[in-house]
């Protein structure tokens, strides 16, 4: 095993590995599931996004995923693709996203923040520089959808060695053999994608989700968060009965889009509307006792 792999495994096992572990431990102690929210950084514009981002914990988000906009988001559905296009049109850059996390950390030292996106912008940034800036900003984890386990040396192992969780995706087609690879260097939590295909297109049946989550729980003691297709408070509550957290992304992005005027500008009530919806989701998830 390489020195990087040894360091990565040690970081993943460390009892002090950070906010994600602490948050899931607190949720377990409270006997409830958590709410993970996803928003595209810079959507619909910098100022509006920052207002929503900073308001998420008070609205009830337990963990926050921040999308890094990319020109070729192959795993994303139309809603998130459009959000990325709005963000890129507004000119937001990866370094600016990290600066926003730094500012968030001045107000909130407890809520985990995970960056989600694609490897190309990170490669262009430089892996070593990126991980250094990520750690300094207070980012807790990464979800990089186009880096499979076979390429762990590229980013996963350096991230773990730097003390940054690397979160993997499992899908309905992940069998036991593939799960062993997926879980080999995963830390923080496992993100179960409840449907095959792209984000935001349909929803999985609750019983089907339960069956797959139970299968994964037999293979790992990591918390499991379920996303893709979770659109309503009722669906989020259903997920909360079978997994440690429900992830809501496309529904929030669509909420943002619905509050843009004819010229694509945010209406004054957009942040409050989105945060109000987050509060509804959080209340529903909090109603699921474990």
PyMOL commands that set and color helices and strands:
alter all, ss='L'
color gray80, all
select helices_A, chain A and resi 3-13+19-30+46-59+78-89+94-107+119-125+127-137+149-151+156-161+176-183+206-217+233-240+250-258+270-286
alter helices_A, ss='H'
color red, helices_A
select strands_A, chain A and resi 34-40+63-67+112-117+141-144+165-166+169-171+189-193+223-227+245-248
alter strands_A, ss='S'
color yellow, strands_A
deselect
rebuild
show_as cartoon
